[in-house]
Each structure stands twice: as structure tokens, then as C-alpha cells.
Amino acid sequence: PIPAGLQLFQGAGEGRTTILVADQVGHYASVFASDGSDVTGLTISDLTIDQGDNPIGEDTAPLFAGKPRYAIYLTKSSGDNLVKNVTFRRIASVNTVAITGLSRRARVHGCTFLYLPNQQQDYDHSSIYINTPSYADGAAWITDNVFIAPGPTAGARTAIETHGGHQVVSGNEGWGVQKFMNISGVTTAPSVGTHIF
């Protein structure tokens, strides 16, 4: 659990600081989670999160029956969350980075998403899932991320899914994912529209 008031969780660099989930650990809720704490202003950067060899089994009820295996799950924030320069390895989860709960000014930048190879079972997955309010300071920026699904990887369904307004999605690249973007911005004025480059 991420404690309230933490402003920075920074590793020594991708590949130098690694948080590793044990192989065959089964279902779990999240590697990092706000768990009700206010994480306004939190930055997570410069590390690798390796979710281990934990393929999806037959017990995949919708959203993994309450054990979705998020890597980063932030649900309470009034703004300015940043996830940058993080490599996510062996992804097999509902969402890899989820920033929800009407967070404002959420950013995911310069991250690399590497899916668990040879995943045979398809399931509902979005690597980046952001739900922000539909007004100007609700903004979300998803920029310069890379998504790579090697070989037959059924669970690599969606790279980027967003909800809300004032979104900028720019400079992202992907290979092997089934659907690159599911942009579901809902706005009330043109000034808080969605901008995709």
C-alpha cells in the first residue's frame, strides 16, 4: 500500500531497480495501490516491475474475480500523478497502470509494456487505463510509451484506454496488441476535447 503524502517513489533506473512478483504466485490485487490513501502529487519512476510467470488460468471470472493483478493502481487523488520511465515486464493483469477515482492531471510517460509471452487465454485487459473528469483540469497525458506483445499473446487486448475529457495521447508505439487505443473521452465543451497524435 502507498502511504498518504508520499510524493516520490524512484528507483535507480529501469533494469537496475526491479520489483519482481514470484512465479506461480496466482492472483493478487496489486503491486502498488493507494488503498484509500490520498496520493495527490505522487510520482513513480525509474524502475522495472516484473509480474513474473503467472499466466491466466481457468479461474478468470470477469475482472479476475477481485484479484486483478494491477502493477500500479491509484484511486484517490486530486491530481498530478506521474508514472514515468517504468518498464512493466510479463504483464498478465486486468490493467497494468490504472489511475481512476476522478483523478486530475494524470500522466503516463516514457514507459515500456512487455506482455507475458505465449498467453493463450484471452481476457479483458487495458495496459493503461485512465478515468479523469470531463473538464479542463481533469486532463490526462499518455505520451511516448511503447507496447510490445511477443508471439501469440491472447491477453494483449488493448494498449491504451481512457475515459473523460481533455486528453492528450501522443507519441505512443505498439506491436502485437489486438487493439491499440480505446479512447472513450466524454466532454461537455470543445475546449476539453481529446487530442491524439
N, C-alpha and C positions, 0 to 999 in steps of 0.2 A: 504493500500500500504506500502511496505517495503522501507524505505528511503535508498538512496545510502550511502555506507560507514558503515552501521550497521554491526557489527561483531558478536554480540551475542544477541539472544532473548531467555532467560532462565526463566522457571517457577520454582516454589518451589518444584516440583515433580509431577509425574503422580497421578491424583486424588486430588492433593492439589491446583494446578492451572488449572482451566478449562475455556476454551473459548467455549461458548455454542451458537449455532445458534438457534433462536427461532423456535418452532414447526410451521409447515404450512406456512413457510415464502416463499415457492415457489422457483423459480430458482434464482441463483446469480452466479457471476463469480468465486469468490474465497474468502476464509477466509484470507489467506496471499498471496500476489502476489508481484513480483518485479516490474511489470508495467513499464518496460523500464529502471528502475534504475539498476546500476551495483551492484550486491550483492556478489561480489567476497569475499570469506572468511567467509561468513555468517554461523553461527551455530544456529539451532533452537532445543531446548532440554527441557526435564523435565517438560512436561505439558500434558494436555488432550485437544483434540479438539473434541467436540461433535457436530455433524452436525444435531442434532435434528430429530424430527419425520417429515421428509419431503420425503414421498415416491414419486416414479416416477409416473406421470400421463399419460394421453394420448398425451400430447404435447411434446413427446420426439423425435423430429426430430434428425437426425444424430448429435452426439456430443452436444445434448441438445440445439440446436438452439442458440449457442453462450453463453449460461449460464450453464457452465459445472460443477459448484459447487466444484471446487478443494478445498482441505484443504490447501495445500501448492503448489504454482506454481511459479517456478523460471525460468526465461527465458533469463537473461543476466548476465553472469558470466564468468570470465576467470579461475575460479577454486576454489577448496577447500570448497565446500558447504557440510555441515553435518547436517543431521536430525537424532537425537538420543534420545532414551528413551521418545518417544512421543506415547501416546495412542490415536488412532482415533476411536471414537465411532459413531454408527449409520450412517455408510457410505452409501451414495446414490449419486454417482457422476460419472463423466467420468473417472477421475483419482483422487486418493487421494493425493499422492505426485507425482508431475511432475517436473522433472528437465531437461530442454531442451535448445534449442538455442546454441548447441555446447558447453555446459559447460564441464569443465575438472575437474577431481578428485572429482566426486560426491559420497557421502556416505550416505546410509540409514542404520542405525544400531540400533538394540535393540528396535524396535518399535512394537506395537501391533495394529492390524487392526481388528475391530469388526463391522460386517456388520449390516445394518438395518434388523431386523427380519421380516420374512413373506413378503418380497418384491416379488410381483407377476409378475412384468413385466421385461422381460429380456432386456438388453441394453448393449452397448459396454462399458466395464469397465476394467481397469487395476489399481490395488491399488497402485503399484509403477511403474511409467513409467519414464525411463531414456533414453535420447538420447545423447550420447557422441561421440566425434570424433574417428575415427579408427586409432589411433596411440598411442604410449606408454603413453604419459601423458594425454590422453583423458579418462583415466581409470574411471571405476565405481565399487564401492564395495557395495554389498547388503548383509548384514550379520546379522544373529541371530534375524530375525524378525518373528513374529507369526501372522497368519491369521486365523480367526475363523468366520464361517458363520453358525449361529444357525438356525435350521429348514429349511423350504423351502424358499430359498433366491435366486431368479432368477438372480438378478444383480451381484452376486458374480462370475463373469465370469473368470477373470484372476487375480492371486495374483501379479505376477512379470512380467513386460515386459521391455526388454532392446533393445537398438539399438546402434551399434557402436562396438568398439574394446576394448581389454584389460579390460575385465570384470571379476570380481570375485563374484560369487554368492555362499554363504556358510552358513550353519547352520540355514537355514530358515525352519519353520514348518507351516503346514496348514491343516485345517479341513473344509470340506463342500464347498470348492471352486470348480467351474467347471473345470478350467484349472489352474494348479499351476504355470507353467512358460511358457512364450512365449519369448524365448531367440533368438533375431534376430541380433546377432553380425555379422558385416561385416568387415573383416580385410584384410590387404594387406600383412601381414607377420606373420609367426607363433609366433613370439615374442609378438604380440599384440592380442593373441587369447583369447577365453572365457574359464574360468575355473569354473566348477560347482562341488560343494561338497555337 
